[in-house]
Amino acid sequence: MKITLPGKVTEIIENLQMHGYEAYAVGGCVRDSILAKEPQDWDITTSAKPEEIKALFPRTVDTGIEHGTVTVLMGKDMYEVTTYRIDGVYEDSRHPKEVIFTNKLEEDLRRRDFTINAMAYNDDVRLVDAFGGMKDLNYHLIRCVGDPKERFEEDALRILRAVRFSAQLDFAIEEHTADAIRSQVLSLKNISAERIQAELIKLLMSDHPERLKDAYELGITRVILPEWDRMVGVEQHTPHHMYDVAEHTLHAIMNVKQDKILRLTMLFHDMGKPFAKTTDENGQDHFKEHSIGSEEKARSIMQRLKMDNDTIKKVTKLVCYHDYRIEATGPNVRRAMNRIGVELFPYYLAVRMADVKAQSSYQRRAKIENIIAMREIYQDTLIKEHCVTLRDLAVTGKDLMEIGMKPGRELGNMLNELLEWVIDDPQCNKKELLCEYVKERLGL
């Protein structure tokens, strides 16, 4: 098999070989190249020791030298070059206590997580596949290298990586690997929130976020996202729905583009439903004010997973308004733009559309037409630069103080009153007209 290596990768490998060392591209870049995907990074493994690597390249960074990794700088590009190694005893379900350098490539490949990530390549030897990675690629399987229990005991994060790779590649998890996940899933409690967050987002951003269902069936969500388990099996006996809450959520996630804010919003948008559910005397379910509970759950989970404040702010706002339904009129849409935010409003429309498409066919056409009409009014509002925020108002607090108003709550209330007026009638957003209105209200 021939893989086309980038020129700088070839240059690094040939430089190492020219000085008597072995060197190969290794891991995910080899896997992705075989699958005709563009690798995000190119990693290189070599028999050269870290100090020997540094001696051969003029620009290097000691990014993980205690574990044998040196980053080689080639122009504006960076490549991790790591010495063949054997990992010592893992003491925290994540990191080896020590690493032992070796001169055997197969020993280095043996310590890796999955067979599809344990292949190496250079142009001389071509593909090195000691653990059946090509076979598993052909059969679309995620399989641990060697004993899966040992691999997960070494690093519990591999449990999440298995599901994440399954979602990214649309591969099944091999039976023994899945059994080992079930038996060792509680070790995920030893993994940091930041690592769990990163893997969860990669899963959600994949082509197959519905594999979150596999995470539930393997017991993973019970440890890292127990709120998901509460949604499973919560029926929605209402004309508007045809799935239980969890299944509806999966369809909603698949209905939005691969955007972190949108996918997280759809993950959380109905998490308040299990706690808001009531059933009337006719057997119909209701979920009144579930958006409030969903917003609280979303904030709690994202804080627990240590997500950044900007993501938390945007996602919670969208979760809060995901079920905000209005008639598509100019004043209604402009007022919604004010409440939700001009920049977030297209996200709101995408969330509404994804939610509706994951519901039953009951009134679906009318709902979609309503969303399309809102989008048209939103776009028209931007084109005509209509006022929807205080920043767009033709008068400022300073203007009102010059008329005679004093700073304070009364002035703020007046500005908001003027804003409500021009949201209803954009033509009234004129300084003279607004000042005249204020003078009349003040009796001046």
N, C-alpha and C positions, 0 to 999 in steps of 0.2 A: 504494500500500500504506500502511495506517495502522498505526503502532506506538504503543501506549499507553506514554508515558514517565512515570516517577515524577514526582510534583509538584516535588520539589527539583531534579531534572534539568531539567525545563521552566523552572523559575525561573532557573537558572544560564544556560541558553541564551538565554532572553528578555532577561535583564539584559545579556548581551553584545551581542545584536542591537540592543537599544534604544540602545546607545552606538555603533552603527555597525559592529560587527564581525560576521563570520560565526561560527556555532557549530553543532556537530552532535554527537549521540551517535555513537560510532564503535567499530568492532571487534567483539569477542566479544559485547557486549551486544546489538548489532543482529542478529548471527547467531542468538543464542539466542532473541531475541524472535520472529524469523521462524519458528524451529523450535518455537515455543510452549513454550520452556523458560524457567525463571526465571533471569535473569542474576545471576551472583554479584557483579559489579561493573558500574558504569556509568561509562565513560570519555567524556570530552568533548574534541573537538578544535576549535580556533578560529583565526581570523586574528589575534587579539589577541596582542601580545607579552607575555612573562611579567610585566613591570612594569605593563603596562596591565591585565592580569588582576587583579593584586594591588590595583590602585587601585580596582577595582569591587566588591571583596568585603572585608568587615571582618575576617574571620578566614581566614588562609591560612598554609600551611607550604611552605617552599621544599624540596620533596622531591627535585626533579631539575631545578633551575632552569637549569643549564648546558645541559640538553637540552630546555628549554622547558616543563618540567612544574611546575605549581603545584597543590598540594592545597588545594581549597576546603572549608572546614568549614561544614556546614549543620546546626545542632543537634548531634546525636551522630553524624551521618553525614559521611563524607569522600568527595570526588569529585576524581579527577585531571583537571585541565584542561591540555591541552598545545597549544602553538602549532604550526600547520602547519609542517612542517620537511622538509628534504632532508638525508639522511645523507651525510656525507663518506666518505672512504676508511676501510675497515675494516682494521685492522692486526693484530688478534689472533684472527680468526675469531669475534668476539663483539661488540666495541664499535666504533662509528665514531670516528675521530680527532677529528672535529668535526661539528657540525650547522649547517645554514644555514636560517634561518627564511624562509618563503615566504608569499605571500598567496593561494596557489592550493591548494584542497582536493585536487585530483587529484594534484598532486605529492606531497602527504603520503600519500595512499592508495597511490601507486605504490611506496613504500618498504616496504610491509607484506609479511608473509610469504606468506599464502595468500589466494586470491580471496574465500573465505568470511569472512575477517577484514578485508577491505578495503572494507567498505561503511559508509556514514554515513547519518544520518537526523536530520531535524528536522521539525516539524509544518508548516512553510511549504513547503519544497522537497520534502518526503517523501524517499523512498529515493534515495541517490546510489550507483550501482553501475557504476563505470567499467571494471571488469575481469572482469565475468561471474560475480560471486559468486552471484547468484540461480540462474543456470543450473547452476552446480556444486552448489548445495544441492539443486536438483531432481534432478540426476543422481547425487547422493551421492558426490561426488568431492572429494578433497583435491588442489588444484592451486596451484602457486606463481604469484604475480603476476609476469608477465613471464618472463624467462629463469630457469629453476630453478637453473642452475649459478651464476648471479650471486647469487641469493638465499641459497644455501647457502655461497658463498664469503664473503658478508658476515657471516653468522652461522651457524656450524655447529650451534648448538643447534636450529635449525629442522629439522634432520634428525630429531631425536628428537621434536620437536613434531608433525611430520607423522604419525608413527606413533601418538603419543598422541591427536591429534585423530581419527585413523582409528578408534582403540579407543573413544573417548568417544562418537563419533557413528555408529559402524558404517559409515563411508565407506571406499571404496577409494581408494588413492593413484593418481593419474593417471599414465599410462605415462611421459611425459617427466620428470615429477617423480621417479618411482621410479628411472629411469635415472640422473638426476643424483645421487640419494642413493647409489646403488651406486658411482658414479665418485668421490665425494667423502667417503665414509664415514670415511676415516682422519683427516679434519680434526676428528672428535669427540675426538681425543686432546688438542686444545687447550682443551676445555671442562672447567670445574672439576667436581670430584667432587660438590659440593653440587648443582650444576645437573642433573647426570646423575641423581643420586638423586631429585630432585624430579620429574623427568619420568618416571622408571621407576615411582615410586610412583603417580603419576597414571594411568599406563597400567594398572598392576595393580588400581587401585581403580575402574577404569571398568566399564561394563556388558559390555565385550568384551575381557577380559584375554587371551583366546586370540589376539589380534592380536600378541602377543609372537612368534608364529610368523612374522609378516611381518617383524618386526625381524631375525629370524634369516635369512630369505630375502634380505633387502636387505643383509646383511653387518654390520648394526649391532651385534648381540650379540658378534660376533667382536672388536669394539673395546671395548665397555663391559661385557660379561658373557661372557667366553670360556668360563666354566664351563658355560654353557647349551649351547654348541656340542658340548661333550664328551658331553652326554646324548643328543643327537640320533642316532637309529639304533642305540642300545644296546638290543638286543632282550632281552626277559624271557621266556625259554622256561620257564615254570612255570605250573601250573594256576591260580595266583592272579592272573595278569595276561593282558591281551590287547593292550596297547599297548607301544611302546618307552618308555624312561624319560621322554623329553621329552614325548611325547604324553600319557602317564599324568599327568605333572605339570600340563599344561594343563587336563586334565579335573578334577584335584584342586583347582586354583585356582578353577575355575568353580563348584565344589561348596561353597565357603564364602561367607559374606556379605561385603559390601564393607567389611571391617575391615582396617586396615593390618597389624596383627600376624598375623592369620590368613592374609592373602594372601601376605605375605612368608614365613611358615612353609611354606606349600604350595609356593612357588617353590623353596625350599631343601631341602625334606624328603628328597629322594632324590638330591641332588647328589653324594653319596658313592658311589652305586651303580656308576658306570663304573670306579671304582678298587677296588671290593670284589668285582666279578663273578668267579665261578668256574663252570665247567661240569663236571658229573660224567660218569661213563662212560655214563650213559643219555641224555646230551644235555640234562639239566635244569640250568637256571641257579640259582645261589645267590648271595646278597648278604649274607653274614654280617657283622654289626657295621657295616653301612653307615650306621647312624644316627650313629655316632661320627665317621665321615668327613664326613657331611653337616653335622653340628654345626660341625666345624672349617671347612668351606667357607663356611658361613653367617656365622660370626664374621669370617672373613677378608674376605669380600665387603662386609659391612656396615661394617667398619672402613675398608676402602678407599673406600667411598662416603660416609664420614664421617657415618654415622647416629648418633643419640643413644644413650647408654649404656642407657637404660631399654628402648628397642626391641631393642637387641642382646641384652640379658639375657633378655627374655621370649621372643624368637624362637629363640634358641639353645637355651633350656630345652625349648621345645615341639618343636623339630627333634630334639633328643636323645631325647625320649620318644614321638615320633610313632608308633613301632612297638611300644610297650610294651603287650603283650597279657596280660591277667589274667582269671581266672575272676571273675565278678561276685558276689563275696561281700562281706559287711560289712567284715571285717578287711582284705581285699585292697584294696577301694576306699578305705578310710580310710588305709591305708598309702600308697597311690598319691597321695592328697590331700596327705599329709605330704611326700612326695618332690617332687611337681610344684608344690605350692602350692595353697592353697584357692582363691585368686582366679583362678589360671591353669587350674584343673581343668576348668571348662566349655569353655575354649579347647581343652584337650587332647581332650575328647570331640568337639568340632566337627572337629578335625584328624583324629581317628580315623575319623569318619563320612565325611568328604570323601575320605580315602584309600581306604576300603573301596568307596565308590561309584564310584571311578575304576578299580577292579580288575575282574577277570572276574566272572562270575556264580557261580563255584565257591565254595561255602560262604558266599555273600554274606548270605543270610537269617540264618544262625546268627551271623555276625559282627555284623550290625546289631542283632539281638536282644540280643547281649551288651553292646553299647554302650548301648542303651536301658536295660537292667537296671542298668548302672553309673550312668547318669544318675539313675535312681530312688533308688538307694542314696545317692548324693551329696546329693540333695535331702533325703532323710530324715535324713541325718547333720546337715545344716544346721538342719533344723527341730528336731531333738532336742538340738542343741548338743553333740554328742558330741566328745570330745577327739581332735584329730588333730595338734596341735602342742604344744610345750613351754609355750607361752603359755596353752594351755587346761588344762594339768595342774593338779590340785587342790593340789599342793605346789610350793614353790619351792626354790631353792638355800639360801635363808635358813632355811627350815623344816628342811632336812636338817642344816644346820650347828648348829641348836639341839638336834638329836638327838645330835650328837656327831661329824658328819663334818667333815673339813677341806676348805677350798677347794682346787680343783685338778682334775686329770684324773679321779680316782676319783669325785668328786662329780658331774662331768659325765656319766660313764658310768652312774652310778646313775640320774640323771634320765632318760637315754635308755632305760634298762632299764624304768623305771616307765612311760614313754610307750609302749613296745612292748606292755607288759602291758595298758594301758587301751585301746590301739587294738584289741587282740584282744577285750577285754571292757570295753565302755564303762561298765558298771555299777560297775566297780571304781575309778572316778575319784572317790574319796572321801579326804579328807585323813587321817582317822583310820586307814583301811585301808592307805593307802600308807605312812604313818609306821610302822605296826606291821610292815609287810613289811620296811622298811629296818632297823628294830631287830633283827628276826630275822636278817637278813643280816649285821649287824654283831655279832651275839651279845650284844646289850644286854638 
